[in-house]
């Protein structure tokens, strides 16, 4: 009888753990399918070419889904439901990591690398690519494959004053867990950022800035303001880590180029970029 009770308890725990991961997955799916949300999808996966599962199935090796979204402020509750589900899962044994970060002008830089597969290929997803990014992520032990985990992340920015849209991303990755049993991924802050980190972050923000800069008939002023401010803050706070002369000159040249492209389109953004240039010329 004791053994039966133990087996029933184990089955219950396994079921509840798997349910936690499925709950956040369903929350993602409901958000993505909502007619109130504009979504751009980027999905990829890879199966084991050999049937290595217990029942002869081809096991999932890699999965990377990224959903860029735009949401009206009035429908904010759709996003909050995902965040509430992830927060609720803190108490679930299979959910071994829940991390949150509130972005802002005075918030220390922090990012996470959400690994994909075995983490060796260049398919990993960066969370927190902008100092103003808010994000939340949770990791769940894979119930059917030992040593793997499911990672769900939400990244978003609050609208500027008077803005009516929330922009962000939902991210799902499937990958191996670290050997220490901690979350797969790492962060940077102002204390541990390297020259390579700075360059990667700079060009991530620059790429995003140029995307909005090219929008027609004219780029959105609040977005240019926020992105140019992020470039300035990055250069001001941690630009000193760029010691290589060539790397520093390349960044200076790119800032001159951005200033030239922005001139006449946004006075505030131009001012921020000029301040960033001053920091990198020190």
N, C-alpha and C positions, 0 to 999 in steps of 0.2 A: 504493500500500500504506500509506504514511504517513497519507494522508487517511482511509483505512478504519479504521486503528487509532485515529485521533483521534475519529472518529465513534462507534466502539465504546466508547471511554473515556467520551465525553460521555454516551452512552446509559446506561452503567453508573452514572455519578455521579448522573444524573437519577433513575434507578430507585432507587438507594440512598437518595437524599434523600427521595423520596416515601415510601419504605418506613419511614423514621424517623417521619414524621408518622403514618403508618397504624399503627405499632406502639403509640404512645401512645394513639391513638384506640381500638385494640382493647383496650388495658389499661383504658381508661375503660368501654368497653362490657361487658367481663367483670365489672368491679366492680359496675356498675349492675344487671346481670342476676343477680348472685349471690343465692341464697336466704338467705344469711347477712347480707345488708345490707338495711336499711329505707331506701327512697328516695322522696322527693317530687320530681316532675319539673316543670320549667318550661321549655318549649321554644318557640322562635319563629324564623321564617326568612322571607326575602323574595327572590323571583327578579326578575331584570330582565324587565319586561313585553314587551320587544322581543327577538327572537332575535338576540343579538349575538355569540354564540360562533362559533368557526371552523367548526363543523359545523351551524350553525343552531340551537344549543340556547340555552335561556334561562339565563344565567349567574346564579350565586348572588351576591346583593348584601349580604345581612345574615343573620347567624345568631347566636343567643344561647341557649345551653342552660345551665341551672343545675340541679344535682341536690343537694338537701339530704339528708344521710344520717346514719344512726345505725348504729354498728358496735360489736359486742361486743369488748372488749379481747382476748379469746382469739383473735379472727380478725384481729388487727392486720396480719398478713402480707398480706392482700388490699390494704390501703392501701399498704403498703411496696412492693409490686410496681409500683405506678404511680410512686412516687417514684424507685425504682431505674431505671425506664425513662427518666424525664425526665433523671435524672443521666447515664445512659449516652449520651443524645443530645447531650450537650455537644460531643462530638467530631464530630458530623455537620454538614457544611457548611450544610445547609438550616435547621438549628436555630441561629438567630443570637442567641438570648437564653435563658439559664437563670438564674432568680433564686430565692433562698431567704431565708426570714426566720424566726427563732425568736422566738416571743412570750414574754412574761414581765413580771413586775411592774417590773423595772428595765430592760427593753428599750426603747430609744428608739422613739417612735411612728413607724410607717411604713405606708403603704398604697400600693396600685397601682390605677389606673383602667384596667380592661380595656375598651378601646374596641370598639364594635360598628358595623359598616358604615363610614360615613365619619366617625363620631365626633360628628356634629352633633346627633343626636337623643338624647333622654334615655333611652337603653336601655343605657347603659354599666354595667358591673358593678364594684363596689368590692371589692377584696381587702384584708383586714387591717382590718376595721371595729371591731376590739376589740384593745386592747394585748396580750391574752393569745393572740391568734390566731397559729398557725404557718401558713406558707404556702410554696408552691413553684409557680413557673410557668415555662412554656417557650413560645417562639414559633418557628414554622416558616414559611419562605417558601412561599407557595402555588405549586404546580408548574404549574398550568394557567392562572392569571390573574396577569399582571404587576402588581406593586405591592400585592398583598394578602398577608395572612398568617393562619395559624391560631394561636390562643392556647389553651393548656390550663393550667388552674390547679387546685391542690388547697389547700383551707383547712380547718384542723381545730384542735381544742383537746384537749389531753391531759386525761383525767378527773381530777377532784379526788381527794384521798386516799381510797382505798377505793372509788372509782367504778369501774363496770364497763363504761361506754359511752364511745365516742369519737364526738363529733358534729362535723360539718363540711359542706363543700360541694365538689362538683366543678364547674368552670366551663369552658365552651368558648365562645369568641367568634371571629367571622370579621370582619376589618376591613382597612382600608388601612394600610400601613406608613407610618411617618413619612418625610419627605423626606430625613432624614439617614441613613436606613437603620438607626436604632436601634429599640429596642422601642417599640411604640405604648402609651403610658400614662405616668404620672408618679407620683412618690411624695411624701409629706410626712414630715418628721421634726420633732423638737422645734425644730430650728433654722429651719425655713421654714414652720411651720404658721401659717395666717392665721386671722382671726376667722371667716371663712366656713367654713374647714376644721373649726375647733373645733365650730361649730354643727352642721354635717353629722354629724360623728362622734358628738357628744353625743346627737343624736336617733336615730342608728342604734342605739347601745347602749341608749338608753332604750326604743325600740320593741321590741328583742329582750328586754329585761328585763321589760317589761309582758306580753309574750307568755307567758313562763314564770310570771309572777306570777299570771296568770289561770287556770292549770291547776288542775283539780279532781281529787280532793278537796282536795289541798293542793299548793302549788308545791314543786318539788325544792330542798331547802336548799342543796346544793353549787352549783347553777347560780345561785341568787339571790346567794350569797356571791361567786362569781366575777364576775358582771355588776355588782353594786353596787361591788365593789372596782375594777372597770374605770372606772366613773363617777367614783369618788373620785380615782383616779390621774390621769385626764384633767383634772379640775378642779384638782388639786394641781399638776400639772406644767406645764400650758399654759393654765389658766383666765385668766391675766393678759392674754392676747391679745384678750379680749372687752372692747372699749372702749365700744361703743355702749350707752348706758344702758338703752334699751328691750330690746335683746337680752339684756343681763345680767339684767334684772328678769324676763324671761320664763323664763330658765333657773332663776333662784331660785324662781319660782312653781312650776315643774315639779318641782323638787326637794322643795319642801314637799308637793306632791301625791303624789310617790312615797313620801315618808316616811309620810304618812298611810295610803296603801294597803298599805304593808309592815308597819306596826305590828301586832304580834300574830302575824305570819306568820314573821318571821325577825329575831331580835334582832341577829345579826351584820350582816345586810344593812342594817337600820335604822341601825346605828352608822356604817357606811361612808357611807350617804347623808347623815347628819348632818355627817360630816366634809367631804363634798363641798360641802354647803351653807355651811359655815364658810369654805371657800376662796373661794366665789363672793360671799360677803358682805364680804370684805376690801376 
